[in-house]
Amino acid sequence: MKTTTEISDPLLRQARKLAASGGVALRMLVEPGLRGVVSETKPATQFKLRKASVKGKGLQADRRDASWDGLRDLAYEGRGG
């Protein structure tokens, strides 16, 4: 696809000299540069929480109405927490 872009004159002169000395088209210099920039700015893969379910049927009957604070106290009971 053809497109138009503005490049500073000094940079364009350098790029044309480099392309000519390598016997390649200016496009052969521009495309790898753009690919590099695009690949560096790809978003990181999204974090996915692994499944960490345990077997069981939920809270014991006598704990179903407990508050979060109460459950935390039970979890840390005897562990110095």
C-alpha positions in Angstrom: 0.0 0.0 0.0 1.2 3.5 -0.8 1.1 6.2 1.8 2.5 9.7 2.3 4.5 10.7 5.4 6.7 13.6 6.4 10.3 12.8 7.4 12.8 15.5 8.2 15.1 16.4 5.3 18.3 15.4 7.1 17.0 12.0 8.1 15.6 11.3 4.6 18.9 12.2 3.0 20.7 9.8 5.4 18.2 7.0 4.7 18.4 7.5 1.0 22.3 7.3 1.1 22.1 4.2 3.2 19.6 2.6 0.9 21.7 3.5 -2.2 24.9 2.2 -0.6 23.2 -1.1 0.2 21.6 -1.3 -3.2 18.1 -1.5 -1.7 14.9 0.6 -2.0 14.2 3.1 0.8 11.2 0.9 1.6 13.5 -1.9 2.7 14.8 0.4 5.5 11.5 1.9 6.5 9.5 -1.4 6.9 11.9 -3.2 9.4 12.0 0.0 11.4 8.2 0.3 11.6 7.9 -3.5 12.4 10.4 -3.0 15.3 8.4 -0.1 16.8 5.1 -1.9 16.4 6.4 -5.1 18.0 7.8 -3.2 20.9 4.5 -1.5 21.6 2.3 -4.6 21.5 0.3 -4.9 24.7 1.5 -7.5 27.1 -0.6 -10.6 27.3 -3.5 -10.2 29.7 -3.1 -11.7 33.1 -5.2 -14.8 33.6 -5.9 -16.1 37.1 -5.5 -19.9 37.2 -8.3 -22.0 38.6 -7.6 -22.7 42.2 -10.8 -24.3 43.3 -10.8 -27.0 46.0 -13.0 -29.9 46.5 -15.8 -29.5 49.0 -19.3 -28.1 49.4 -18.6 -24.6 50.7 -18.5 -23.5 54.3 -19.5 -25.7 57.1 -23.1 -25.1 58.3 -22.0 -23.4 61.5 -19.7 -21.0 59.6 -22.1 -19.9 56.7 -23.3 -16.8 58.5 -19.8 -15.8 59.8 -18.4 -12.4 58.9 -15.2 -12.0 56.9 -13.4 -10.9 60.0 -14.6 -14.0 61.8 -13.5 -16.3 58.9 -10.1 -14.6 58.8 -9.7 -15.1 62.5 -10.5 -18.8 62.1 -8.0 -19.1 59.2 -5.2 -17.6 61.3 -6.2 -19.2 64.5 -3.1 -20.7 66.2 -0.7 -19.1 63.6 0.1 -15.9 65.3 -2.0 -13.8 63.0 
